Amino acid sequence: MNAINGHWTAGVDEAGRGPLVGSVFAAAVVLPPDCDLPGLTDSKKLSEKKRDELAVRIKQQAVAWCVASASVAEIAELNILHATMLAMTRAVRGLNVKPVKVWIDGNRVPENLGVDAEAVVKGDSKIIEISAASVLAKTARDAEMYALAERYPQYGFDKHKGYGTAAHLAALQEFGVLAEHRCDFAPIRALLAQGRLFE
């Protein structure tokens, strides 16, 4: 998609809407027509090693890129959908070039984006800029989980990446809820109601 009448277009995607812990991330990427990113596709279809390699190449080759997030507190205040839209808006506004068009993965466009935007269902498999954004958002989100795993190794964040797996739920039962957990998500709400806080 690269450019429309010589003007830049950007792709936007998010990572981390579903997990029970941590920020939600979004990335916006503007790529040049001659970018060389073999194997680039939806980040969920790539190995972690391939994502990490592509993230470096995307940052090296992009005309502009920005990764942004919305915090656990903002998720609690706004709900996960609106927090995701906020992260996307921050990513687009953080670009050091202004695109004339933004392609957003999914079926919703943030309000007040300040630029022409279009939602594309499964866009991370169809539009290279969205694929690139999906890789940057996912690698940034994973980096947050690895940092949390160092602080709280007993929760296994490096393995389940914050999703509500059996191992994560078992750790929550044993060790309690962290400040970094999303208090408005049902499994966390239930544990908080039982007074299951990390000590």
BADOPA-130411 format. One line per field, with one value per residue: residue number from 0; x, y, z of N, C-alpha, C, O in turn; residue in three letters. Coordinates in nm, 3 decimals, padded with zeros to 5 digits. Example, Ala and Ser with C-alpha at 12.3 -4.5 7.8 and 13.67 -1.06 7.14 Angstrom:
% residues 2
num = 0, 1
n_c1 = 01.319, 01.285
n_c2 = -00.569, -00.225
n_c3 = 00.780, 00.708
ca_c1 = 01.230, 01.367
ca_c2 = -00.450, -00.106
ca_c3 = 00.780, 00.714
c_c1 = 01.320, 01.290
c_c2 = -00.330, 00.003
c_c3 = 00.780, 00.787
o_c1 = 01.424, 01.341
o_c2 = -00.332, 00.114
o_c3 = 00.846, 00.804
residuo = ALA, SER
//
This chain:
% residues 199
num = 0, 1, 2, 3, 4, 5, 6, 7, 8, 9, 10, 11, 12, 13, 14, 15, 16, 17, 18, 19, 20, 21, 22, 23, 24, 25, 26, 27, 28, 29, 30, 31, 32, 33, 34, 35, 36, 37, 38, 39, 40, 41, 42, 43, 44, 45, 46, 47, 48, 49, 50, 51, 52, 53, 54, 55, 56, 57, 58, 59, 60, 61, 62, 63, 64, 65, 66, 67, 68, 69, 70, 71, 72, 73, 74, 75, 76, 77, 78, 79, 80, 81, 82, 83, 84, 85, 86, 87, 88, 89, 90, 91, 92, 93, 94, 95, 96, 97, 98, 99, 100, 101, 102, 103, 104, 105, 106, 107, 108, 109, 110, 111, 112, 113, 114, 115, 116, 117, 118, 119, 120, 121, 122, 123, 124, 125, 126, 127, 128, 129, 130, 131, 132, 133, 134, 135, 136, 137, 138, 139, 140, 141, 142, 143, 144, 145, 146, 147, 148, 149, 150, 151, 152, 153, 154, 155, 156, 157, 158, 159, 160, 161, 162, 163, 164, 165, 166, 167, 168, 169, 170, 171, 172, 173, 174, 175, 176, 177, 178, 179, 180, 181, 182, 183, 184, 185, 186, 187, 188, 189, 190, 191, 192, 193, 194, 195, 196, 197, 198
n_c1 = 00.084, 00.203, 00.213, -00.008, -00.072, 00.186, 00.203, 00.252, 00.132, 00.006, 00.023, -00.158, -00.165, -00.257, -00.152, -00.214, -00.476, -00.629, -00.498, -00.460, -00.308, -00.093, -00.001, -00.181, -00.071, 00.010, 00.108, 00.230, 00.321, 00.511, 00.610, 00.871, 00.848, 01.040, 01.098, 01.247, 01.144, 01.138, 00.918, 00.745, 00.440, 00.119, 00.181, 00.110, 00.140, 00.404, 00.719, 00.865, 01.136, 01.156, 00.985, 01.129, 01.359, 01.246, 01.140, 01.364, 01.454, 01.235, 01.232, 01.473, 01.427, 01.189, 01.009, 00.891, 00.808, 00.619, 00.569, 00.322, 00.134, -00.136, -00.203, -00.246, -00.404, -00.539, -00.677, -00.853, -00.997, -01.108, -01.202, -01.112, -01.143, -01.163, -00.923, -00.746, -00.801, -00.705, -00.430, -00.370, -00.424, -00.227, -00.001, -00.024, -00.018, 00.234, 00.408, 00.675, 00.625, 00.341, 00.087, -00.125, -00.322, -00.448, -00.429, -00.606, -00.591, -00.862, -01.204, -01.272, -01.224, -01.024, -01.168, -01.138, -00.883, -00.752, -00.671, -00.735, -00.878, -00.908, -01.067, -00.956, -01.049, -00.875, -00.646, -00.378, -00.282, -00.307, -00.216, 00.091, 00.199, 00.037, 00.098, 00.366, 00.329, 00.195, 00.395, 00.577, 00.416, 00.357, 00.614, 00.692, 00.499, 00.558, 00.811, 00.748, 00.623, 00.838, 00.993, 00.823, 00.826, 01.081, 01.062, 00.858, 00.893, 00.751, 00.503, 00.517, 00.514, 00.679, 00.626, 00.339, 00.267, 00.087, -00.173, -00.486, -00.417, -00.421, -00.199, -00.136, -00.371, -00.361, -00.129, -00.218, -00.414, -00.250, -00.056, -00.176, -00.320, -00.152, -00.046, -00.016, -00.201, -00.513, -00.770, -01.035, -01.097, -01.272, -01.173, -00.980, -01.124, -01.289, -01.105, -01.007, -01.235, -01.233, -01.032, -00.776, -00.484, -00.154, 00.115
n_c2 = -00.121, 00.118, 00.404, 00.673, 00.842, 00.942, 01.008, 00.916, 00.610, 00.444, 00.155, -00.001, -00.187, -00.392, -00.539, -00.762, -00.747, -00.950, -01.074, -01.115, -00.942, -00.653, -00.390, -00.273, -00.280, -00.088, -00.041, 00.174, 00.192, 00.313, 00.224, 00.214, 00.198, 00.018, -00.167, -00.449, -00.724, -01.020, -01.292, -01.160, -01.139, -01.174, -01.139, -01.341, -01.571, -01.618, -01.741, -01.676, -01.612, -01.537, -01.316, -01.142, -01.102, -00.980, -00.751, -00.593, -00.546, -00.412, -00.175, -00.070, -00.023, 00.119, 00.413, 00.559, 00.478, 00.386, 00.279, 00.241, 00.252, 00.160, 00.188, -00.040, 00.091, 00.270, 00.090, -00.014, 00.215, 00.295, 00.072, -00.227, -00.213, 00.067, 00.151, 00.021, 00.155, 00.404, 00.352, 00.294, 00.543, 00.699, 00.578, 00.640, 00.920, 00.950, 00.910, 01.028, 01.128, 01.247, 01.043, 01.011, 00.832, 00.577, 00.240, 00.012, -00.272, -00.495, -00.421, -00.169, 00.184, 00.423, 00.710, 01.058, 01.054, 01.214, 01.177, 01.030, 00.714, 00.357, 00.058, -00.277, -00.598, -00.879, -00.761, -00.781, -00.991, -00.908, -00.650, -00.500, -00.300, -00.316, -00.575, -00.534, -00.355, -00.524, -00.699, -00.527, -00.434, -00.675, -00.772, -00.571, -00.591, -00.853, -00.805, -00.655, -00.855, -01.029, -00.869, -00.847, -01.116, -01.142, -00.996, -01.126, -01.428, -01.656, -01.653, -01.715, -01.554, -01.532, -01.755, -01.793, -01.540, -01.374, -01.449, -01.611, -01.883, -02.225, -02.258, -01.992, -01.912, -02.089, -01.998, -01.746, -01.818, -01.931, -01.733, -01.484, -01.165, -00.931, -00.583, -00.522, -00.672, -00.688, -00.537, -00.519, -00.737, -01.044, -01.295, -01.185, -00.996, -01.171, -01.299, -01.081, -01.016, -01.218, -01.142, -01.205, -01.106, -01.023, -01.083
n_c3 = 00.000, 00.061, -00.061, -00.150, -00.431, -00.410, -00.143, 00.199, 00.350, 00.641, 00.854, 01.118, 01.418, 01.704, 02.020, 02.280, 02.384, 02.499, 02.729, 03.092, 03.229, 03.243, 03.004, 02.709, 02.379, 02.085, 01.746, 01.488, 01.150, 00.880, 00.564, 00.315, -00.050, -00.146, 00.052, 00.215, 00.342, 00.392, 00.444, 00.609, 00.779, 00.938, 01.280, 01.457, 01.316, 01.300, 01.424, 01.748, 01.729, 01.457, 01.456, 01.622, 01.469, 01.241, 01.357, 01.411, 01.148, 01.039, 01.190, 01.105, 00.833, 00.802, 00.704, 00.900, 01.239, 01.528, 01.855, 02.096, 02.406, 02.632, 02.970, 03.253, 03.441, 03.274, 03.115, 03.305, 03.362, 03.114, 02.973, 02.790, 02.510, 02.448, 02.558, 02.390, 02.151, 02.229, 02.258, 01.991, 01.872, 01.997, 01.888, 01.612, 01.622, 01.716, 01.509, 01.302, 01.054, 00.875, 00.779, 00.487, 00.484, 00.693, 00.765, 00.954, 01.154, 01.195, 01.288, 01.366, 01.396, 01.560, 01.720, 01.636, 01.515, 01.339, 01.081, 00.762, 00.785, 00.770, 00.860, 00.840, 00.818, 00.929, 00.841, 00.904, 00.762, 00.507, 00.437, 00.411, 00.576, 00.802, 00.884, 00.955, 01.166, 01.342, 01.417, 01.552, 01.763, 01.896, 01.971, 02.145, 02.344, 02.435, 02.540, 02.766, 02.914, 02.960, 03.124, 03.344, 03.419, 03.518, 03.752, 03.888, 03.900, 03.970, 03.849, 03.580, 03.347, 03.126, 02.982, 02.937, 02.862, 02.990, 02.930, 03.010, 03.099, 03.225, 03.391, 03.457, 03.592, 03.805, 03.934, 04.009, 04.197, 04.390, 04.455, 04.444, 04.333, 04.130, 04.124, 03.862, 03.727, 03.544, 03.680, 03.607, 03.454, 03.432, 03.566, 03.736, 03.879, 04.026, 04.193, 04.337, 04.476, 04.658, 04.813, 04.730, 04.717, 04.607, 04.822
ca_c1 = 00.000, 00.307, 00.185, -00.121, -00.035, 00.313, 00.198, 00.270, 00.024, 00.056, -00.053, -00.168, -00.217, -00.242, -00.119, -00.238, -00.613, -00.688, -00.435, -00.512, -00.207, -00.007, -00.052, -00.214, 00.024, -00.024, 00.219, 00.200, 00.440, 00.512, 00.718, 00.905, 00.810, 01.145, 01.134, 01.283, 01.107, 01.092, 00.851, 00.657, 00.297, 00.058, 00.279, 00.066, 00.180, 00.550, 00.786, 00.917, 01.266, 01.133, 00.930, 01.238, 01.443, 01.173, 01.124, 01.487, 01.457, 01.128, 01.277, 01.582, 01.383, 01.067, 01.013, 00.856, 00.738, 00.596, 00.499, 00.260, 00.058, -00.227, -00.165, -00.347, -00.497, -00.623, -00.767, -00.957, -01.079, -01.174, -01.229, -01.003, -01.163, -01.126, -00.780, -00.678, -00.814, -00.615, -00.294, -00.358, -00.417, -00.094, 00.098, -00.034, 00.027, 00.376, 00.488, 00.742, 00.567, 00.195, 00.034, -00.253, -00.419, -00.407, -00.500, -00.610, -00.637, -00.984, -01.329, -01.302, -01.126, -01.030, -01.225, -01.049, -00.748, -00.693, -00.623, -00.825, -00.845, -01.000, -01.047, -00.943, -01.056, -00.760, -00.551, -00.240, -00.243, -00.337, -00.149, 00.225, 00.222, -00.030, 00.181, 00.482, 00.281, 00.161, 00.522, 00.632, 00.329, 00.371, 00.746, 00.692, 00.416, 00.635, 00.920, 00.688, 00.600, 00.967, 01.032, 00.740, 00.871, 01.201, 01.020, 00.768, 00.916, 00.656, 00.380, 00.538, 00.475, 00.761, 00.571, 00.200, 00.254, -00.023, -00.305, -00.551, -00.394, -00.436, -00.082, -00.149, -00.480, -00.311, -00.037, -00.300, -00.474, -00.147, 00.023, -00.258, -00.328, -00.052, -00.093, -00.011, -00.315, -00.624, -00.870, -01.171, -01.118, -01.353, -01.101, -00.911, -01.231, -01.333, -01.001, -01.005, -01.351, -01.195, -00.918, -00.654, -00.384, -00.013, 00.172
ca_c2 = 00.000, 00.219, 00.545, 00.711, 00.964, 00.994, 01.039, 00.795, 00.545, 00.372, 00.042, -00.001, -00.309, -00.394, -00.666, -00.768, -00.718, -01.061, -01.119, -01.071, -00.859, -00.567, -00.288, -00.309, -00.210, -00.067, 00.013, 00.232, 00.178, 00.361, 00.155, 00.262, 00.101, -00.080, -00.240, -00.590, -00.789, -01.154, -01.370, -01.077, -01.166, -01.159, -01.181, -01.465, -01.684, -01.622, -01.783, -01.563, -01.578, -01.465, -01.183, -01.057, -01.064, -00.886, -00.623, -00.516, -00.503, -00.313, -00.047, -00.019, 00.014, 00.200, 00.559, 00.601, 00.379, 00.426, 00.184, 00.311, 00.161, 00.212, 00.120, -00.117, 00.189, 00.322, -00.020, -00.019, 00.337, 00.313, -00.065, -00.271, -00.164, 00.208, 00.162, -00.020, 00.267, 00.509, 00.312, 00.312, 00.687, 00.743, 00.527, 00.718, 01.056, 00.947, 00.899, 01.156, 01.178, 01.237, 00.970, 01.059, 00.725, 00.478, 00.111, -00.040, -00.410, -00.515, -00.366, -00.039, 00.292, 00.518, 00.842, 01.175, 01.016, 01.328, 01.135, 00.935, 00.580, 00.251, -00.071, -00.390, -00.725, -00.965, -00.676, -00.819, -01.088, -00.852, -00.522, -00.517, -00.207, -00.370, -00.689, -00.478, -00.301, -00.637, -00.750, -00.433, -00.434, -00.803, -00.782, -00.477, -00.653, -00.965, -00.750, -00.621, -00.980, -01.080, -00.784, -00.891, -01.249, -01.125, -00.946, -01.223, -01.552, -01.762, -01.644, -01.774, -01.462, -01.554, -01.869, -01.773, -01.401, -01.305, -01.503, -01.683, -02.027, -02.298, -02.228, -01.856, -01.911, -02.160, -01.907, -01.643, -01.878, -01.956, -01.617, -01.364, -01.069, -00.824, -00.450, -00.520, -00.746, -00.604, -00.560, -00.523, -00.863, -01.129, -01.383, -01.103, -00.944, -01.277, -01.320, -00.963, -01.026, -01.314, -01.085, -01.276, -01.009, -01.064, -01.035
ca_c3 = 00.000, 00.073, -00.083, -00.234, -00.504, -00.361, -00.001, 00.279, 00.423, 00.759, 00.906, 01.264, 01.480, 01.849, 02.082, 02.424, 02.429, 02.572, 02.853, 03.221, 03.297, 03.163, 02.913, 02.571, 02.292, 01.944, 01.666, 01.357, 01.067, 00.741, 00.495, 00.180, -00.155, -00.172, 00.174, 00.195, 00.467, 00.354, 00.548, 00.692, 00.775, 01.070, 01.381, 01.523, 01.232, 01.299, 01.546, 01.825, 01.671, 01.332, 01.492, 01.674, 01.354, 01.157, 01.428, 01.388, 01.008, 01.019, 01.247, 01.021, 00.698, 00.800, 00.693, 01.036, 01.320, 01.667, 01.942, 02.210, 02.491, 02.733, 03.094, 03.327, 03.500, 03.166, 03.078, 03.408, 03.353, 02.985, 02.927, 02.703, 02.373, 02.436, 02.586, 02.267, 02.057, 02.277, 02.222, 01.845, 01.846, 02.039, 01.792, 01.488, 01.649, 01.747, 01.386, 01.268, 00.929, 00.883, 00.665, 00.433, 00.504, 00.792, 00.758, 01.090, 01.160, 01.272, 01.234, 01.428, 01.379, 01.673, 01.694, 01.646, 01.479, 01.270, 00.950, 00.699, 00.833, 00.729, 00.927, 00.748, 00.890, 00.894, 00.767, 00.931, 00.660, 00.374, 00.412, 00.467, 00.688, 00.921, 00.926, 01.024, 01.294, 01.430, 01.469, 01.650, 01.881, 01.966, 02.035, 02.258, 02.448, 02.491, 02.622, 02.895, 02.987, 03.008, 03.238, 03.458, 03.459, 03.601, 03.883, 03.952, 03.825, 04.008, 03.770, 03.448, 03.240, 03.007, 02.909, 02.889, 02.816, 03.056, 02.896, 03.121, 03.090, 03.352, 03.474, 03.508, 03.691, 03.924, 04.002, 04.073, 04.317, 04.491, 04.495, 04.451, 04.222, 04.130, 04.081, 03.716, 03.671, 03.499, 03.784, 03.552, 03.382, 03.519, 03.660, 03.836, 03.965, 04.116, 04.294, 04.423, 04.565, 04.762, 04.885, 04.689, 04.673, 04.620, 04.949
c_c1 = 00.088, 00.268, 00.063, -00.085, 00.090, 00.315, 00.197, 00.139, 00.085, -00.035, -00.049, -00.223, -00.189, -00.196, -00.153, -00.377, -00.666, -00.626, -00.493, -00.420, -00.136, -00.080, -00.100, -00.128, -00.035, 00.099, 00.163, 00.330, 00.414, 00.633, 00.746, 00.866, 00.912, 01.185, 01.156, 01.261, 01.052, 01.030, 00.755, 00.511, 00.242, 00.152, 00.241, 00.108, 00.332, 00.604, 00.839, 01.052, 01.249, 01.075, 01.041, 01.329, 01.374, 01.157, 01.245, 01.488, 01.352, 01.173, 01.389, 01.531, 01.265, 01.097, 00.984, 00.789, 00.723, 00.521, 00.448, 00.180, -00.045, -00.209, -00.280, -00.450, -00.591, -00.720, -00.883, -01.053, -01.166, -01.243, -01.127, -01.020, -01.116, -00.979, -00.698, -00.684, -00.721, -00.471, -00.270, -00.343, -00.279, 00.013, 00.096, 00.019, 00.175, 00.466, 00.553, 00.713, 00.415, 00.143, -00.096, -00.363, -00.360, -00.495, -00.491, -00.665, -00.764, -01.104, -01.367, -01.188, -01.136, -01.094, -01.117, -00.903, -00.676, -00.638, -00.724, -00.784, -00.952, -00.965, -01.045, -00.943, -00.948, -00.655, -00.407, -00.190, -00.255, -00.253, -00.016, 00.253, 00.154, 00.047, 00.302, 00.442, 00.249, 00.287, 00.578, 00.547, 00.349, 00.506, 00.756, 00.612, 00.492, 00.747, 00.868, 00.667, 00.731, 01.017, 00.952, 00.785, 00.996, 01.163, 00.940, 00.781, 00.814, 00.527, 00.395, 00.501, 00.555, 00.707, 00.432, 00.170, 00.131, -00.162, -00.358, -00.539, -00.416, -00.321, -00.091, -00.257, -00.438, -00.216, -00.113, -00.364, -00.371, -00.084, -00.056, -00.243, -00.223, -00.116, -00.097, -00.124, -00.430, -00.745, -01.012, -01.197, -01.175, -01.273, -01.028, -01.011, -01.273, -01.231, -00.991, -01.121, -01.324, -01.079, -00.785, -00.553, -00.243, 00.044, 00.323
c_c2 = 00.126, 00.366, 00.563, 00.844, 01.028, 01.028, 00.909, 00.743, 00.465, 00.254, 00.043, -00.135, -00.303, -00.532, -00.657, -00.731, -00.825, -01.099, -01.055, -00.972, -00.769, -00.472, -00.350, -00.220, -00.191, -00.012, 00.071, 00.231, 00.236, 00.297, 00.218, 00.158, -00.009, -00.160, -00.389, -00.664, -00.929, -01.228, -01.291, -01.113, -01.136, -01.217, -01.312, -01.589, -01.701, -01.677, -01.660, -01.518, -01.496, -01.326, -01.090, -01.011, -00.959, -00.750, -00.534, -00.462, -00.397, -00.176, 00.015, 00.039, 00.111, 00.348, 00.620, 00.485, 00.433, 00.314, 00.261, 00.210, 00.237, 00.126, 00.039, -00.022, 00.245, 00.216, -00.027, 00.100, 00.338, 00.188, -00.099, -00.220, -00.021, 00.233, 00.122, 00.092, 00.382, 00.477, 00.330, 00.460, 00.742, 00.700, 00.610, 00.859, 01.064, 00.932, 01.033, 01.200, 01.163, 01.163, 01.033, 00.955, 00.627, 00.355, 00.046, -00.183, -00.421, -00.450, -00.232, 00.058, 00.385, 00.650, 00.949, 01.141, 01.129, 01.295, 01.036, 00.793, 00.481, 00.123, -00.182, -00.519, -00.818, -00.889, -00.715, -00.928, -01.032, -00.729, -00.521, -00.422, -00.255, -00.490, -00.639, -00.423, -00.414, -00.694, -00.657, -00.430, -00.561, -00.813, -00.686, -00.533, -00.769, -00.915, -00.710, -00.747, -01.039, -00.998, -00.822, -01.027, -01.241, -01.081, -01.049, -01.359, -01.661, -01.760, -01.699, -01.685, -01.483, -01.669, -01.839, -01.631, -01.329, -01.355, -01.590, -01.833, -02.092, -02.267, -02.088, -01.849, -01.981, -02.071, -01.795, -01.695, -01.892, -01.828, -01.487, -01.272, -00.960, -00.690, -00.441, -00.598, -00.649, -00.630, -00.567, -00.649, -00.966, -01.220, -01.305, -01.043, -01.046, -01.301, -01.201, -00.966, -01.124, -01.262, -01.146, -01.178, -01.064, -01.002, -01.019
c_c3 = 00.000, 00.056, -00.172, -00.298, -00.446, -00.214, 00.080, 00.338, 00.537, 00.790, 01.057, 01.312, 01.630, 01.894, 02.231, 02.470, 02.523, 02.706, 02.979, 03.290, 03.196, 03.070, 02.783, 02.481, 02.152, 01.875, 01.537, 01.277, 00.928, 00.674, 00.359, 00.075, -00.175, -00.048, 00.142, 00.327, 00.437, 00.471, 00.633, 00.669, 00.914, 01.176, 01.449, 01.443, 01.228, 01.431, 01.620, 01.768, 01.544, 01.360, 01.538, 01.561, 01.268, 01.225, 01.407, 01.245, 00.979, 01.070, 01.163, 00.890, 00.694, 00.777, 00.829, 01.107, 01.461, 01.738, 02.063, 02.291, 02.573, 02.857, 03.154, 03.389, 03.393, 03.116, 03.177, 03.396, 03.227, 02.932, 02.818, 02.560, 02.360, 02.470, 02.463, 02.164, 02.097, 02.240, 02.072, 01.809, 01.883, 01.940, 01.663, 01.511, 01.681, 01.625, 01.353, 01.125, 00.942, 00.760, 00.615, 00.453, 00.605, 00.776, 00.895, 01.089, 01.245, 01.206, 01.296, 01.405, 01.499, 01.630, 01.705, 01.615, 01.405, 01.133, 00.893, 00.737, 00.789, 00.803, 00.822, 00.829, 00.836, 00.814, 00.790, 00.837, 00.518, 00.338, 00.485, 00.584, 00.815, 00.973, 01.006, 01.161, 01.392, 01.493, 01.577, 01.778, 01.963, 02.036, 02.154, 02.374, 02.515, 02.580, 02.760, 02.978, 03.039, 03.127, 03.363, 03.509, 03.546, 03.742, 03.960, 03.882, 03.854, 03.924, 03.628, 03.331, 03.112, 02.923, 02.852, 02.844, 02.873, 03.024, 03.011, 03.109, 03.226, 03.446, 03.535, 03.617, 03.819, 04.004, 04.074, 04.201, 04.428, 04.545, 04.505, 04.331, 04.240, 04.093, 03.929, 03.650, 03.641, 03.588, 03.731, 03.469, 03.479, 03.613, 03.770, 03.933, 04.069, 04.228, 04.390, 04.522, 04.681, 04.847, 04.850, 04.630, 04.694, 04.747, 04.938
o_c1 = 00.049, 00.287, 00.033, -00.070, 00.100, 00.417, 00.148, 00.048, 00.201, -00.153, 00.051, -00.316, -00.109, -00.200, -00.125, -00.394, -00.740, -00.697, -00.566, -00.452, -00.122, -00.202, -00.065, -00.115, -00.119, 00.183, 00.062, 00.436, 00.310, 00.746, 00.655, 00.852, 00.877, 01.295, 01.092, 01.350, 00.933, 01.084, 00.690, 00.463, 00.312, 00.198, 00.329, 00.110, 00.382, 00.542, 00.854, 01.079, 01.319, 01.113, 01.046, 01.370, 01.436, 01.161, 01.232, 01.520, 01.376, 01.156, 01.399, 01.584, 01.243, 01.198, 01.045, 00.722, 00.803, 00.422, 00.523, 00.160, -00.042, -00.201, -00.394, -00.570, -00.710, -00.833, -00.998, -01.173, -01.282, -01.336, -01.065, -00.921, -01.037, -00.917, -00.594, -00.585, -00.664, -00.397, -00.164, -00.261, -00.221, 00.107, 00.202, 00.092, 00.235, 00.589, 00.493, 00.771, 00.368, 00.153, -00.168, -00.482, -00.241, -00.618, -00.381, -00.770, -00.772, -01.106, -01.480, -01.071, -01.247, -01.075, -01.018, -00.811, -00.553, -00.566, -00.791, -00.667, -01.069, -00.849, -01.124, -00.847, -00.933, -00.585, -00.321, -00.071, -00.218, -00.222, -00.011, 00.321, 00.208, 00.062, 00.335, 00.513, 00.275, 00.286, 00.622, 00.601, 00.359, 00.511, 00.823, 00.654, 00.490, 00.776, 00.938, 00.689, 00.734, 01.076, 01.006, 00.783, 01.016, 01.225, 00.951, 00.689, 00.792, 00.451, 00.295, 00.461, 00.507, 00.739, 00.409, 00.061, 00.079, -00.260, -00.282, -00.640, -00.427, -00.341, -00.057, -00.236, -00.475, -00.222, -00.077, -00.369, -00.401, -00.062, -00.010, -00.164, -00.206, -00.226, -00.174, -00.140, -00.443, -00.814, -01.101, -01.307, -01.133, -01.302, -01.017, -00.988, -01.290, -01.268, -00.970, -01.108, -01.384, -01.033, -00.691, -00.539, -00.217, 00.023, 00.389
o_c2 = 00.228, 00.445, 00.479, 00.945, 01.150, 01.074, 00.806, 00.820, 00.424, 00.253, 00.082, -00.189, -00.222, -00.629, -00.557, -00.687, -00.795, -01.154, -00.956, -00.923, -00.805, -00.472, -00.463, -00.100, -00.269, 00.055, 00.024, 00.266, 00.211, 00.313, 00.271, 00.040, -00.119, -00.214, -00.445, -00.666, -00.954, -01.228, -01.348, -01.116, -01.080, -01.330, -01.387, -01.699, -01.790, -01.660, -01.553, -01.398, -01.397, -01.229, -00.974, -00.895, -00.860, -00.647, -00.414, -00.345, -00.303, -00.074, 00.137, 00.139, 00.177, 00.401, 00.720, 00.403, 00.514, 00.262, 00.338, 00.096, 00.359, 00.003, 00.048, -00.052, 00.265, 00.247, -00.045, 00.086, 00.378, 00.199, -00.010, -00.187, 00.010, 00.324, 00.182, 00.121, 00.450, 00.565, 00.376, 00.497, 00.821, 00.774, 00.646, 00.912, 01.171, 00.939, 01.139, 01.298, 01.075, 01.214, 01.098, 00.986, 00.597, 00.363, 00.027, -00.210, -00.363, -00.427, -00.185, 00.019, 00.422, 00.695, 00.931, 01.192, 01.138, 01.376, 00.966, 00.756, 00.515, 00.084, -00.181, -00.546, -00.835, -00.945, -00.687, -00.956, -01.098, -00.708, -00.538, -00.458, -00.237, -00.506, -00.695, -00.443, -00.400, -00.734, -00.704, -00.424, -00.555, -00.858, -00.717, -00.524, -00.782, -00.975, -00.730, -00.746, -01.093, -01.053, -00.827, -01.052, -01.322, -01.123, -01.059, -01.400, -01.749, -01.857, -01.727, -01.735, -01.455, -01.678, -01.858, -01.604, -01.235, -01.309, -01.635, -01.904, -02.024, -02.251, -02.069, -01.787, -01.939, -02.069, -01.755, -01.624, -01.869, -01.816, -01.391, -01.297, -00.905, -00.686, -00.362, -00.591, -00.544, -00.731, -00.616, -00.666, -00.976, -01.221, -01.352, -01.039, -01.013, -01.320, -01.219, -00.924, -01.113, -01.328, -01.142, -01.167, -01.140, -00.884, -00.979
o_c3 = -00.056, 00.148, -00.258, -00.230, -00.434, -00.163, 00.034, 00.371, 00.531, 00.756, 01.117, 01.252, 01.677, 01.818, 02.297, 02.583, 02.616, 02.790, 02.973, 03.399, 03.079, 03.060, 02.750, 02.505, 02.108, 01.936, 01.485, 01.329, 00.867, 00.720, 00.295, 00.109, -00.217, -00.044, 00.052, 00.412, 00.455, 00.582, 00.721, 00.555, 00.998, 01.162, 01.493, 01.498, 01.160, 01.536, 01.560, 01.759, 01.524, 01.294, 01.497, 01.558, 01.227, 01.159, 01.386, 01.224, 00.903, 01.003, 01.153, 00.841, 00.593, 00.825, 00.869, 01.044, 01.508, 01.687, 02.125, 02.248, 02.581, 02.847, 03.110, 03.389, 03.419, 03.079, 03.137, 03.416, 03.231, 02.852, 02.760, 02.495, 02.270, 02.417, 02.434, 02.097, 02.011, 02.195, 02.030, 01.726, 01.809, 01.911, 01.612, 01.427, 01.673, 01.637, 01.375, 01.078, 01.014, 00.649, 00.691, 00.442, 00.604, 00.775, 00.948, 01.032, 01.353, 01.085, 01.280, 01.396, 01.538, 01.517, 01.776, 01.679, 01.408, 01.074, 00.969, 00.723, 00.774, 00.810, 00.728, 00.902, 00.715, 00.729, 00.706, 00.832, 00.421, 00.221, 00.607, 00.680, 00.925, 01.094, 01.110, 01.259, 01.511, 01.610, 01.683, 01.888, 02.086, 02.150, 02.253, 02.490, 02.637, 02.683, 02.860, 03.099, 03.149, 03.221, 03.473, 03.630, 03.636, 03.840, 04.082, 03.813, 03.771, 03.927, 03.562, 03.225, 03.002, 02.804, 02.732, 02.793, 02.812, 03.084, 03.096, 03.110, 03.328, 03.567, 03.652, 03.722, 03.929, 04.127, 04.184, 04.302, 04.545, 04.666, 04.566, 04.240, 04.349, 04.038, 03.873, 03.528, 03.703, 03.573, 03.800, 03.418, 03.594, 03.733, 03.883, 04.054, 04.186, 04.344, 04.510, 04.637, 04.788, 04.940, 04.930, 04.508, 04.787, 04.775, 05.034
residuo = MET, ASN, ALA, ILE, ASN, GLY, HIS, TRP, THR, ALA, GLY, VAL, ASP, GLU, ALA, GLY, ARG, GLY, PRO, LEU, VAL, GLY, SER, VAL, PHE, ALA, ALA, ALA, VAL, VAL, LEU, PRO, PRO, ASP, CYS, ASP, LEU, PRO, GLY, LEU, THR, ASP, SER, LYS, LYS, LEU, SER, GLU, LYS, LYS, ARG, ASP, GLU, LEU, ALA, VAL, ARG, ILE, LYS, GLN, GLN, ALA, VAL, ALA, TRP, CYS, VAL, ALA, SER, ALA, SER, VAL, ALA, GLU, ILE, ALA, GLU, LEU, ASN, ILE, LEU, HIS, ALA, THR, MET, LEU, ALA, MET, THR, ARG, ALA, VAL, ARG, GLY, LEU, ASN, VAL, LYS, PRO, VAL, LYS, VAL, TRP, ILE, ASP, GLY, ASN, ARG, VAL, PRO, GLU, ASN, LEU, GLY, VAL, ASP, ALA, GLU, ALA, VAL, VAL, LYS, GLY, ASP, SER, LYS, ILE, ILE, GLU, ILE, SER, ALA, ALA, SER, VAL, LEU, ALA, LYS, THR, ALA, ARG, ASP, ALA, GLU, MET, TYR, ALA, LEU, ALA, GLU, ARG, TYR, PRO, GLN, TYR, GLY, PHE, ASP, LYS, HIS, LYS, GLY, TYR, GLY, THR, ALA, ALA, HIS, LEU, ALA, ALA, LEU, GLN, GLU, PHE, GLY, VAL, LEU, ALA, GLU, HIS, ARG, CYS, ASP, PHE, ALA, PRO, ILE, ARG, ALA, LEU, LEU, ALA, GLN, GLY, ARG, LEU, PHE, GLU
//
